[in-house]
């Protein structure tokens, strides 16, 4: 392809073969690792969205490799655009599922909401974001006119913007919970004292924080990119794309692979599980545990 002809393409540059091949290889290795770790530690709820997101990334970079030979037709363009736009929403869902267990490990007395409430709220937010992005991608893929394609892109932008909002809210909630744990004089859940002292568990929490931040940065970039349009400077800046898209996502995936929750929790991954059902007995036990811990704190203060 002649350089002078790229202005007629779906994007105004020919994607790098080496860079996209490296990114595809990274996600392929991460996929194998996530399946292996998920099966070994039986972290099925975490493995599902992580595997789905990684498959999306692999398809997306396969599409970009296809575009190294054809930037003029819609098929390779959509194969890159839609999976790479939707993929991180699955990673966000996996991250959201971890907060409830972290609350259990430290103690519900530090949190204004029950563990299941956090999960329900943020997973619902992620579902709305994913639905909007999927609908926008579907509209874009079947559009026969530029106007209809723009409608699909705008729906995708709405989904990404909602994802940015939910990630920002999630980071705010996590920060508030961490501050409560640090400042509070209430004793933490004695059942998981040993777990909290383990380096791998602290590293897992750092991995959650790092992956949330990198996915947030990536989503902000993609909102700005799509908002400016496919003819805009952001959509046609390959260097910026190769910095703020691929690395931001694979840093998150690698962090959640090296410090997988199965590694971080060990056997406590199962014991820190919580129920989604509104069980009166479970609520009463949870409340009694909180009152017991508060009572221990008061007795310690009075001595």
C-alpha positions in Angstrom: 0.0 0.0 0.0 1.3 3.4 -1.0 1.6 5.9 1.9 -0.2 8.5 -0.2 -3.3 6.3 -0.3 -3.8 5.8 3.4 -6.0 8.9 3.6 -8.6 6.8 1.8 -8.5 4.1 4.4 -10.6 3.5 7.5 -7.6 4.8 9.4 -4.9 7.0 8.0 -1.9 4.8 8.7 -0.9 1.1 8.3 -0.7 -0.5 11.7 2.6 -1.9 12.8 3.0 -5.6 12.3 5.6 -6.2 15.0 3.8 -4.2 17.7 0.4 -5.7 17.2 1.9 -9.2 17.0 3.6 -8.7 20.3 0.4 -7.5 21.9 -1.5 -10.5 20.5 1.1 -12.9 21.9 1.0 -11.3 25.3 -2.8 -11.7 25.5 -2.5 -15.3 24.1 -0.1 -16.3 26.9 -2.3 -14.5 29.5 -5.3 -16.4 28.3 -3.6 -19.7 28.8 -2.4 -18.6 32.2 -5.8 -17.3 33.3 -7.4 -20.6 32.3 -4.8 -22.6 34.1 -4.9 -20.5 37.3 -8.7 -20.5 37.3 -8.9 -24.3 37.0 -6.2 -24.8 39.6 -7.7 -22.5 42.2 -11.4 -23.0 41.2 -11.9 -19.2 40.8 -14.7 -19.7 38.3 -16.4 -16.3 38.9 -13.1 -14.5 38.3 -11.9 -16.7 35.4 -15.1 -16.2 33.3 -14.8 -12.4 32.7 -11.0 -12.5 32.5 -11.1 -15.2 29.8 -13.9 -13.4 27.9 -12.0 -10.1 28.0 -8.7 -11.7 26.9 -10.4 -13.5 23.9 -11.8 -10.1 22.9 -8.3 -8.6 23.0 -6.9 -11.4 20.9 -9.5 -11.0 18.3 -9.0 -7.2 18.3 -5.2 -7.4 17.7 -5.8 -10.1 15.1 -8.0 -7.6 13.3 -5.2 -5.0 13.5 -2.8 -7.5 12.0 -5.3 -8.0 9.2 -5.3 -4.3 8.7 -1.6 -4.3 8.0 -2.6 -5.7 4.6 -6.0 -3.9 4.2 -7.0 -0.6 5.8 -9.6 0.1 3.2 -12.4 -2.4 3.9 -14.8 -2.5 6.8 -14.3 -6.1 8.0 -10.8 -5.9 9.4 -11.6 -2.5 10.8 -14.6 -3.7 12.7 -12.7 -6.8 13.8 -10.3 -4.5 15.5 -12.6 -1.8 16.7 -15.4 -3.7 18.4 -13.5 -6.4 20.4 -10.9 -3.9 21.7 -13.6 -1.5 22.7 -15.7 -4.1 24.6 -12.9 -6.3 26.0 -11.9 -4.2 29.1 -15.5 -4.1 30.3 -15.1 -7.8 31.1 -11.9 -7.1 33.1 -13.8 -4.4 35.0 -16.4 -7.0 36.0 -13.7 -9.3 37.3 -12.2 -6.5 39.4 -15.6 -5.6 40.8 -16.2 -9.1 41.9 -13.1 -8.9 44.1 -14.2 -6.0 46.3 -16.8 -8.1 48.2 -14.2 -10.6 49.3 -11.8 -7.9 50.4 -14.5 -6.5 52.6 -15.1 -9.9 54.1 -11.4 -10.3 54.8 -11.1 -7.1 56.7 -14.6 -7.0 58.2 -18.0 -5.6 57.3 -17.7 -3.0 60.2 -15.5 -0.9 58.0 -18.0 -0.7 55.2 -21.4 1.1 55.0 -22.6 -1.5 52.5 -22.7 -5.3 52.6 -20.2 -7.2 50.4 -22.9 -8.4 48.0 -24.3 -4.9 47.6 -21.0 -3.6 46.2 -20.9 -6.6 43.7 -24.5 -6.2 42.6 -24.2 -2.4 42.1 -20.9 -2.5 40.1 -21.7 -5.6 38.1 -25.0 -4.0 37.1 -23.1 -0.9 36.1 -20.7 -2.9 34.1 -23.5 -4.8 32.4 -25.1 -1.5 31.3 -21.8 -0.3 30.0 -21.1 -3.6 28.2 -24.7 -3.6 26.7 -24.3 -0.1 25.3 -20.9 -0.9 23.8 -22.2 -4.2 22.3 -25.3 -2.5 20.9 -23.2 0.3 19.5 -20.8 -2.2 17.9 -23.7 -4.2 16.4 -25.2 -1.0 14.9 -21.8 0.0 13.5 -21.2 -3.4 12.0 -24.5 -3.4 10.0 -24.6 0.3 9.2 -24.7 1.0 5.4 -24.4 4.7 5.7 -22.0 7.1 7.5 -24.8 8.5 9.5 -25.9 5.1 10.8 -22.4 4.2 11.6 -22.0 7.4 13.6 -25.1 6.5 15.6 -23.5 3.2 16.5 -20.2 4.9 17.4 -22.1 7.4 19.6 -23.8 4.5 21.5 -20.4 2.9 22.0 -19.1 6.3 23.4 -22.0 6.3 25.8 -21.1 2.9 27.0 -17.4 3.8 27.5 -18.4 7.1 29.2 -20.6 5.1 31.6 -17.7 2.7 32.2 -15.5 5.7 33.1 -18.1 6.9 35.6 -18.5 3.4 37.2 -14.7 2.9 37.5 -14.3 6.4 39.1 -17.1 5.6 41.6 -15.4 2.2 42.3 -12.1 3.8 43.0 -13.8 6.3 45.3 -15.5 3.5 47.2 -12.3 1.5 47.5 -10.4 4.6 48.7 -13.1 5.3 51.4 -13.0 1.7 52.5 -9.2 1.7 52.8 -9.2 4.9 54.8 -11.8 3.4 57.2 -9.6 0.3 57.7 -6.5 2.5 58.3 -8.1 5.0 60.6 -10.6 2.9 62.5 -9.8 1.5 66.0 -12.1 -1.5 65.4 -10.4 -4.8 65.2 -10.3 -6.5 61.8 -11.9 -9.9 61.1 -9.9 -12.4 63.3 -10.7 -15.3 60.9 -8.3 -13.8 58.2 -5.5 -12.4 60.4 -2.9 -14.7 58.8 -4.2 -14.0 55.3 -3.9 -10.2 55.7 -0.3 -10.6 56.8 0.7 -12.5 53.7 2.7 -10.6 51.1 0.9 -12.2 48.2 -2.5 -11.0 49.5 -1.2 -7.4 49.8 0.3 -7.7 46.4 -3.1 -8.9 45.1 -4.7 -5.8 46.5 -2.0 -3.7 44.8 -2.7 -5.5 41.5 -6.4 -4.7 41.8 -5.5 -1.0 42.4 -3.0 -0.9 39.5 -5.4 -2.7 37.0 -8.3 -0.4 37.9 -6.2 2.7 37.3 -4.8 1.5 34.0 -8.2 0.5 32.7 -9.6 3.8 33.8 -6.8 5.7 31.8 -7.5 3.5 28.8 -11.3 4.2 28.9 -10.7 7.9 29.2 -8.5 7.8 26.1 -11.0 5.7 24.1 -13.8 8.1 24.9 -11.7 11.0 23.7 -10.6 9.1 20.6 -14.1 8.0 19.5 -15.6 11.4 20.4 -13.1 13.1 18.0 -14.2 10.7 15.2 -12.3 8.3 13.0 -10.9 11.1 11.0 -9.6 12.9 14.1 -6.0 13.2 15.3 -6.4 10.7 18.2 -7.9 8.0 16.0 -5.0 8.3 13.6 -2.1 8.6 16.1 -0.7 5.0 16.2 2.0 5.8 18.8 -0.6 7.1 21.2 -2.8 4.1 20.6 0.1 1.7 21.2 0.8 3.4 24.5 -2.7 4.2 25.9 -4.6 1.2 24.6 -2.6 -2.0 24.5 -0.1 -1.5 27.4 -2.8 -0.1 29.7 -4.8 -3.2 29.2 -2.1 -5.8 29.3 -0.5 -4.2 32.4 -3.9 -4.8 34.1 -4.1 -8.4 32.8 -0.5 -9.3 33.7 -1.0 -7.8 37.2 -4.1 -9.9 37.7 -2.2 -12.9 36.4 1.0 -12.7 38.4 -1.0 -11.8 41.5 -4.1 -13.8 40.7 -6.8 -14.0 43.4 -6.2 -17.7 43.7 -2.5 -17.0 44.5 -3.4 -14.1 46.8 -6.1 -15.8 48.8 -5.0 -19.4 48.5 -7.6 -21.7 50.3 -9.2 -18.5 51.8 -10.7 -17.7 48.4 -13.5 -20.1 49.1 -14.0 -19.2 52.8 -14.1 -15.5 52.0 -17.1 -16.1 49.6 -20.4 -14.3 50.3 -23.9 -15.1 49.4 -26.0 -13.0 46.9 -29.2 -14.1 48.5 -30.9 -12.1 51.2 -30.7 -14.7 53.9 -32.1 -13.4 57.2 -29.9 -15.8 59.2 -26.9 -14.8 57.3 -27.6 -11.1 57.9 -28.1 -11.7 61.6 -24.8 -13.6 61.8 -23.0 -10.8 59.9 -24.5 -8.3 62.3 -23.5 -10.3 65.3 -20.0 -10.6 64.1 -19.8 -6.8 63.6 -21.2 -6.2 67.1 -18.8 -8.7 68.6 -15.8 -6.9 67.0 -17.1 -3.5 68.1 -17.5 -4.9 71.7 -13.9 -6.1 71.7 -12.8 -2.7 70.6 -14.7 -1.0 73.3 -13.3 -3.4 76.0 -9.8 -2.7 74.7 -10.3 1.0 74.9 -11.6 0.9 78.5 -8.6 -1.1 79.8 
